[in-house]
Amino acid sequence: MRGLPAVCAIAAALAVASCADPSIVSLDTKPADSTQAENLGYSVASGAHCGNFESLDPAGTQGTWHYTCNTGDTGYDIVVFDSDSARLTGLATLSDMGAPFVARSYYAVSVAPSGPSKSAAAGETAAPSLLAPFE
């Protein structure tokens, strides 16, 4: 019974640590797993003062991770890549979509589509100045 309080204290500390917010990391970090990707995405959002950061990926996603955040009425999609090949593929996809985006090291940011239709949203949010906080 003596060890029970110590075991409970360790379990409580682990539970608190697992619920902690992501850490701020250098924006040139190359993530090796989902935790590092989340840290990078969070750092990108924090640096641009973009709130309500949240993951858009199911557990177990690998290679490319998607997050969202917003400033005022504008939502942003943050994509984090774990390799140069994932980055090339992801940037090609963003280019094919035709919407403006900012890309750095192992992440890219675009304005999240919103509105009555995807084409209407692209027309309303295509202003590159909306991406200025991420440049």
MDAnalysis code that builds the backbone (N, CA, C; Angstrom):
import MDAnalysis as mda
import numpy as np

u = mda.Universe.empty(405, n_residues=135, atom_resindex=np.repeat(np.arange(135), 3), trajectory=True)
u.add_TopologyAttr("name", ["N", "CA", "C"] * 135)
u.add_TopologyAttr("resid", np.arange(1, 136))
u.add_TopologyAttr("resname", ["MET", "ARG", "GLY", "LEU", "PRO", "ALA", "VAL", "CYS", "ALA", "ILE", "ALA", "ALA", "ALA", "LEU", "ALA", "VAL", "ALA", "SER", "CYS", "ALA", "ASP", "PRO", "SER", "ILE", "VAL", "SER", "LEU", "ASP", "THR", "LYS", "PRO", "ALA", "ASP", "SER", "THR", "GLN", "ALA", "GLU", "ASN", "LEU", "GLY", "TYR", "SER", "VAL", "ALA", "SER", "GLY", "ALA", "HIS", "CYS", "GLY", "ASN", "PHE", "GLU", "SER", "LEU", "ASP", "PRO", "ALA", "GLY", "THR", "GLN", "GLY", "THR", "TRP", "HIS", "TYR", "THR", "CYS", "ASN", "THR", "GLY", "ASP", "THR", "GLY", "TYR", "ASP", "ILE", "VAL", "VAL", "PHE", "ASP", "SER", "ASP", "SER", "ALA", "ARG", "LEU", "THR", "GLY", "LEU", "ALA", "THR", "LEU", "SER", "ASP", "MET", "GLY", "ALA", "PRO", "PHE", "VAL", "ALA", "ARG", "SER", "TYR", "TYR", "ALA", "VAL", "SER", "VAL", "ALA", "PRO", "SER", "GLY", "PRO", "SER", "LYS", "SER", "ALA", "ALA", "ALA", "GLY", "GLU", "THR", "ALA", "ALA", "PRO", "SER", "LEU", "LEU", "ALA", "PRO", "PHE", "GLU"])
u.atoms.positions = np.array([
    [0.800, -1.200, 0.000],
    [0.000, 0.000, 0.000],
    [0.842, 1.262, 0.000],
    [2.101, 1.171, 0.455],
    [2.951, 2.359, 0.500],
    [3.195, 2.933, -0.889],
    [3.319, 2.093, -1.887],
    [3.626, 2.538, -3.240],
    [2.427, 3.104, -3.988],
    [1.231, 2.872, -3.475],
    [0.029, 3.328, -4.154],
    [-0.022, 4.845, -4.338],
    [0.286, 5.658, -3.301],
    [0.270, 7.111, -3.536],
    [1.276, 7.553, -4.594],
    [2.444, 6.917, -4.619],
    [3.460, 7.278, -5.616],
    [2.976, 6.917, -7.021],
    [2.351, 5.756, -7.159],
    [1.828, 5.330, -8.451],
    [0.729, 6.289, -8.899],
    [-0.134, 6.693, -7.989],
    [-1.213, 7.638, -8.320],
    [-0.636, 8.991, -8.739],
    [0.412, 9.435, -8.046],
    [1.029, 10.717, -8.387],
    [1.659, 10.664, -9.770],
    [2.315, 9.579, -10.088],
    [2.932, 9.436, -11.410],
    [1.852, 9.376, -12.487],
    [0.791, 8.630, -12.247],
    [-0.304, 8.538, -13.216],
    [-0.946, 9.902, -13.442],
    [-1.132, 10.669, -12.381],
    [-1.717, 12.013, -12.510],
    [-0.797, 12.923, -13.310],
    [0.503, 12.853, -13.056],
    [1.462, 13.686, -13.792],
    [1.459, 13.332, -15.272],
    [1.390, 12.047, -15.602],
    [1.345, 11.631, -17.002],
    [0.062, 12.086, -17.673],
    [-1.042, 12.039, -16.964],
    [-2.319, 12.486, -17.533],
    [-2.281, 13.973, -17.838],
    [-1.710, 14.772, -16.945],
    [-1.596, 16.215, -17.165],
    [-0.661, 16.486, -18.332],
    [0.457, 15.780, -18.396],
    [1.426, 15.994, -19.478],
    [0.823, 15.646, -20.835],
    [-0.001, 14.609, -20.899],
    [-0.575, 14.218, -22.184],
    [-1.655, 15.190, -22.645],
    [-2.180, 16.019, -21.758],
    [-3.208, 16.990, -22.105],
    [-2.622, 18.371, -22.358],
    [-1.320, 18.491, -22.283],
    [-0.670, 19.787, -22.426],
    [-0.786, 20.308, -23.855],
    [-0.744, 21.627, -23.977],
    [-0.760, 22.248, -25.295],
    [0.512, 21.879, -26.051],
    [0.461, 21.977, -27.375],
    [1.683, 21.732, -28.146],
    [2.769, 22.743, -27.772],
    [3.992, 22.397, -28.042],
    [5.136, 23.258, -27.748],
    [5.446, 24.154, -28.934],
    [6.085, 25.277, -28.648],
    [6.579, 26.162, -29.698],
    [7.932, 25.627, -30.154],
    [8.099, 25.452, -31.461],
    [9.351, 24.965, -32.036],
    [9.785, 25.906, -33.158],
    [10.998, 25.743, -33.613],
    [11.515, 26.521, -34.732],
    [10.691, 26.222, -35.980],
    [10.430, 27.252, -36.790],
    [9.596, 27.071, -37.981],
    [10.292, 26.309, -39.100],
    [11.576, 25.988, -38.930],
    [12.246, 25.163, -39.939],
    [12.383, 23.707, -39.478],
    [11.640, 23.346, -38.442],
    [11.648, 21.976, -37.920],
    [11.076, 21.005, -38.946],
    [11.750, 19.877, -39.108],
    [11.255, 18.792, -39.965],
    [10.633, 17.750, -39.038],
    [9.300, 17.640, -39.022],
    [8.665, 16.714, -38.075],
    [8.867, 15.257, -38.463],
    [9.065, 14.423, -37.444],
    [9.250, 12.992, -37.668],
    [8.016, 12.187, -37.264],
    [7.089, 12.829, -36.547],
    [5.883, 12.133, -36.118],
    [4.758, 13.142, -35.900],
    [3.586, 12.653, -35.527],
    [2.416, 13.523, -35.403],
    [2.567, 14.560, -34.292],
    [3.265, 14.212, -33.218],
    [3.464, 15.176, -32.129],
    [4.331, 16.333, -32.596],
    [5.415, 16.025, -33.292],
    [6.288, 17.076, -33.811],
    [5.575, 17.899, -34.880],
    [4.741, 17.255, -35.685],
    [3.966, 17.980, -36.702],
    [2.988, 18.942, -36.033],
    [2.328, 18.485, -34.983],
    [1.405, 19.355, -34.257],
    [2.142, 20.537, -33.635],
    [3.324, 20.275, -33.089],
    [4.124, 21.363, -32.517],
    [4.478, 22.394, -33.583],
    [4.851, 21.940, -34.776],
    [5.185, 22.863, -35.856],
    [3.942, 23.642, -36.301],
    [2.831, 22.950, -36.510],
    [1.595, 23.626, -36.895],
    [1.172, 24.666, -35.870],
    [1.272, 24.313, -34.611],
    [0.923, 25.236, -33.519],
    [1.852, 26.445, -33.511],
    [3.119, 26.214, -33.775],
    [4.093, 27.306, -33.808],
    [3.802, 28.270, -34.951],
    [3.429, 27.727, -36.105],
    [3.064, 28.556, -37.258],
    [1.852, 29.418, -36.897],
    [0.828, 28.792, -36.330],
    [-0.389, 29.518, -35.954],
    [-0.089, 30.577, -34.890],
    [0.682, 30.216, -33.891],
    [1.001, 31.155, -32.811],
    [1.780, 32.352, -33.322],
    [2.728, 32.101, -34.209],
    [3.540, 33.183, -34.761],
    [2.721, 34.194, -35.548],
    [1.595, 33.756, -36.092],
    [0.712, 34.639, -36.866],
    [-0.477, 35.120, -36.023],
    [-0.439, 34.819, -34.719],
    [-1.534, 35.196, -33.811],
    [-2.871, 34.647, -34.301],
    [-2.827, 33.404, -34.750],
    [-4.005, 32.721, -35.294],
    [-4.535, 31.787, -34.203],
    [-5.757, 32.047, -33.733],
    [-6.308, 31.308, -32.609],
    [-7.129, 30.100, -33.014],
    [-7.653, 29.439, -32.008],
    [-8.500, 28.255, -32.182],
    [-7.818, 27.168, -33.004],
    [-6.548, 26.928, -32.724],
    [-5.773, 25.902, -33.419],
    [-6.367, 24.531, -33.144],
    [-6.561, 23.755, -34.205],
    [-7.064, 22.397, -34.013],
    [-6.629, 21.490, -35.161],
    [-6.502, 20.213, -34.837],
    [-6.103, 19.208, -35.819],
    [-7.306, 18.789, -36.642],
    [-7.071, 18.558, -37.925],
    [-8.126, 18.073, -38.823],
    [-7.909, 16.618, -39.218],
    [-6.887, 15.984, -38.633],
    [-6.532, 14.630, -39.023],
    [-6.963, 13.599, -37.987],
    [-7.357, 12.430, -38.455],
    [-7.628, 11.337, -37.517],
    [-6.313, 10.825, -36.936],
    [-6.397, 10.177, -35.812],
    [-5.201, 9.605, -35.179],
    [-4.519, 8.646, -36.147],
    [-3.205, 8.619, -36.107],
    [-2.449, 7.690, -36.922],
    [-2.050, 8.186, -38.294],
    [-2.435, 9.427, -38.642],
    [-2.052, 9.982, -39.938],
    [-0.539, 10.134, -39.983],
    [0.061, 9.855, -41.132],
    [1.506, 9.984, -41.282],
    [1.850, 10.695, -42.578],
    [2.951, 11.414, -42.587],
    [3.461, 12.040, -43.802],
    [3.025, 13.459, -44.007],
    [1.744, 13.721, -43.912],
    [1.189, 15.053, -44.073],
    [0.073, 15.227, -43.048],
    [0.130, 16.338, -42.318],
    [-0.866, 16.601, -41.280],
    [-1.542, 17.936, -41.560],
    [-2.825, 18.032, -41.232],
    [-3.625, 19.218, -41.516],
    [-4.173, 19.818, -40.227],
    [-4.083, 21.145, -40.131],
    [-4.572, 21.881, -38.964],
    [-5.348, 23.089, -39.447],
    [-6.088, 23.680, -38.547],
    [-6.818, 24.898, -38.864],
    [-6.677, 25.881, -37.706],
    [-6.805, 27.157, -38.035],
    [-6.821, 28.216, -37.034],
    [-7.557, 29.396, -37.657],
    [-7.837, 30.422, -36.869],
    [-8.502, 31.584, -37.457],
    [-8.087, 32.879, -36.781],
    [-8.188, 33.949, -37.558],
    [-8.024, 35.306, -37.062],
    [-9.264, 36.063, -37.515],
    [-10.025, 36.541, -36.565],
    [-11.269, 37.211, -36.921],
    [-12.185, 36.257, -37.660],
    [-12.660, 36.691, -38.819],
    [-13.573, 35.872, -39.623],
    [-12.845, 35.003, -40.640],
    [-11.527, 35.064, -40.682],
    [-10.760, 34.319, -41.682],
    [-10.185, 33.042, -41.084],
    [-10.492, 31.924, -41.726],
    [-9.931, 30.643, -41.325],
    [-8.745, 30.286, -42.201],
    [-7.803, 29.569, -41.636],
    [-6.600, 29.169, -42.362],
    [-6.393, 27.667, -42.226],
    [-5.894, 27.063, -43.286],
    [-5.477, 25.672, -43.274],
    [-3.959, 25.642, -43.226],
    [-3.431, 24.890, -42.288],
    [-1.979, 24.705, -42.159],
    [-1.694, 23.249, -42.477],
    [-0.795, 23.016, -43.417],
    [-0.405, 21.656, -43.798],
    [1.057, 21.484, -43.428],
    [1.366, 20.410, -42.707],
    [2.731, 20.125, -42.267],
    [3.196, 18.848, -42.955],
    [4.422, 18.885, -43.483],
    [4.987, 17.763, -44.251],
    [6.163, 17.152, -43.490],
    [6.328, 15.826, -43.592],
    [7.430, 15.168, -42.895],
    [8.640, 14.877, -43.791],
    [8.556, 15.229, -45.063],
    [9.669, 14.939, -45.969],
    [9.627, 15.888, -47.166],
    [10.718, 15.901, -47.902],
    [10.760, 16.725, -49.106],
    [9.765, 16.225, -50.154],
    [9.622, 14.904, -50.266],
    [8.683, 14.371, -51.263],
    [7.236, 14.689, -50.879],
    [6.900, 14.586, -49.596],
    [5.543, 14.944, -49.150],
    [5.297, 16.428, -49.384],
    [6.325, 17.237, -49.186],
    [6.204, 18.682, -49.400],
    [5.947, 18.969, -50.882],
    [6.721, 18.355, -51.770],
    [6.530, 18.573, -53.208],
    [5.127, 18.175, -53.662],
    [4.660, 17.027, -53.194],
    [3.318, 16.564, -53.538],
    [2.255, 17.509, -52.991],
    [2.408, 17.907, -51.741],
    [1.443, 18.805, -51.114],
    [1.389, 20.168, -51.774],
    [2.554, 20.716, -52.111],
    [2.585, 22.022, -52.766],
    [2.003, 21.938, -54.177],
    [2.223, 20.826, -54.863],
    [1.626, 20.642, -56.189],
    [0.103, 20.609, -56.081],
    [-0.402, 19.945, -55.059],
    [-1.848, 19.889, -54.839],
    [-2.404, 21.275, -54.565],
    [-1.726, 22.043, -53.708],
    [-2.176, 23.411, -53.420],
    [-2.138, 24.268, -54.685],
    [-1.102, 24.125, -55.494],
    [-1.007, 24.881, -56.747],
    [-2.143, 24.524, -57.695],
    [-2.437, 23.234, -57.791],
    [-3.531, 22.772, -58.660],
    [-4.882, 23.321, -58.226],
    [-5.047, 23.571, -56.936],
    [-6.310, 24.111, -56.423],
    [-6.487, 25.576, -56.823],
    [-5.384, 26.254, -57.133],
    [-5.462, 27.624, -57.614],
    [-5.589, 28.694, -56.550],
    [-5.684, 28.332, -55.309],
    [-5.781, 29.321, -54.236],
    [-4.378, 29.748, -53.802],
    [-4.224, 30.994, -53.382],
    [-2.901, 31.429, -52.925],
    [-2.509, 30.711, -51.631],
    [-1.214, 30.522, -51.458],
    [-0.712, 29.913, -50.226],
    [0.695, 30.426, -49.965],
    [1.127, 30.268, -48.730],
    [2.486, 30.592, -48.316],
    [3.135, 29.279, -47.923],
    [4.325, 29.014, -48.434],
    [5.034, 27.777, -48.094],
    [6.411, 28.118, -47.544],
    [6.764, 27.472, -46.482],
    [8.067, 27.605, -45.856],
    [8.526, 26.208, -45.438],
    [9.797, 25.990, -45.354],
    [10.376, 24.723, -44.886],
    [9.427, 23.546, -45.053],
    [8.860, 23.059, -43.942],
    [8.018, 21.865, -43.987],
    [6.552, 22.157, -43.651],
    [6.072, 23.330, -44.064],
    [4.658, 23.645, -43.879],
    [4.178, 24.598, -44.963],
    [2.863, 24.645, -45.130],
    [2.224, 25.590, -46.046],
    [0.930, 26.063, -45.382],
    [0.529, 27.299, -45.720],
    [-0.696, 27.879, -45.166],
    [-1.526, 28.434, -46.309],
    [-2.814, 28.134, -46.282],
    [-3.742, 28.700, -47.263],
    [-4.978, 29.197, -46.519],
    [-5.737, 30.049, -47.193],
    [-6.994, 30.523, -46.615],
    [-8.004, 29.392, -46.757],
    [-8.665, 29.065, -45.653],
    [-9.635, 27.970, -45.658],
    [-10.867, 28.358, -46.463],
    [-11.334, 27.463, -47.328],
    [-12.550, 27.751, -48.078],
    [-13.741, 27.910, -47.139],
    [-14.589, 28.864, -47.451],
    [-15.821, 29.053, -46.691],
    [-16.831, 29.713, -47.610],
    [-18.057, 29.724, -47.221],
    [-19.063, 30.361, -48.048],
    [-20.004, 29.356, -48.670],
    [-20.906, 29.829, -49.520],
    [-21.941, 28.964, -50.076],
    [-21.414, 27.883, -51.015],
    [-20.268, 28.115, -51.657],
    [-19.695, 27.098, -52.539],
    [-18.192, 27.264, -52.560],
    [-17.502, 26.216, -52.943],
    [-16.041, 26.270, -52.984],
    [-15.561, 27.348, -53.955],
    [-16.180, 27.469, -55.110],
    [-15.738, 28.470, -56.084],
    [-16.011, 29.876, -55.572],
    [-17.149, 30.080, -54.917],
    [-17.449, 31.396, -54.350],
    [-16.464, 31.720, -53.233],
    [-16.145, 30.720, -52.415],
    [-15.198, 30.943, -51.325],
    [-13.822, 31.289, -51.870],
    [-13.396, 30.614, -52.926],
    [-12.087, 30.901, -53.514],
    [-12.046, 32.328, -54.041],
    [-13.122, 32.781, -54.651],
    [-13.179, 34.146, -55.160],
    [-13.157, 35.174, -54.052],
    [-13.810, 34.869, -52.934],
    [-13.879, 35.810, -51.832],
    [-12.590, 35.857, -51.035],
    [-11.858, 34.757, -50.962],
    [-10.699, 34.698, -50.080],
    [-9.375, 34.658, -50.830],
    [-9.384, 34.932, -52.114],
    [-8.169, 34.780, -52.900],
    [-7.163, 35.908, -52.684],
    [-7.527, 36.925, -51.944],
    [-6.616, 38.049, -51.737],
    [-5.361, 37.594, -50.996],
    [-4.195, 37.695, -51.647],
    [-2.954, 37.275, -50.998],
    [-2.673, 38.018, -49.693],
    [-3.219, 39.232, -49.534],
    [-2.965, 39.983, -48.305],
    [-3.502, 39.252, -47.076],
    [-4.458, 38.364, -47.244],
    [-4.955, 37.580, -46.118],
    [-3.882, 36.645, -45.576],
    [-2.889, 36.327, -46.394],
    [-1.809, 35.437, -45.978],
    [-0.631, 36.191, -45.362],
    [-0.682, 37.507, -45.347],
    [0.433, 38.316, -44.844],
    [0.904, 37.918, -43.448],
    [0.031, 37.553, -42.515],
    [0.542, 37.169, -41.182],
    [1.455, 35.960, -41.197],
    [1.404, 35.153, -42.253],
    [2.206, 33.932, -42.323],
    [3.472, 34.088, -43.163],
    [3.662, 35.258, -43.757],
    [4.838, 35.438, -44.614],
    [6.074, 35.745, -43.827],
])
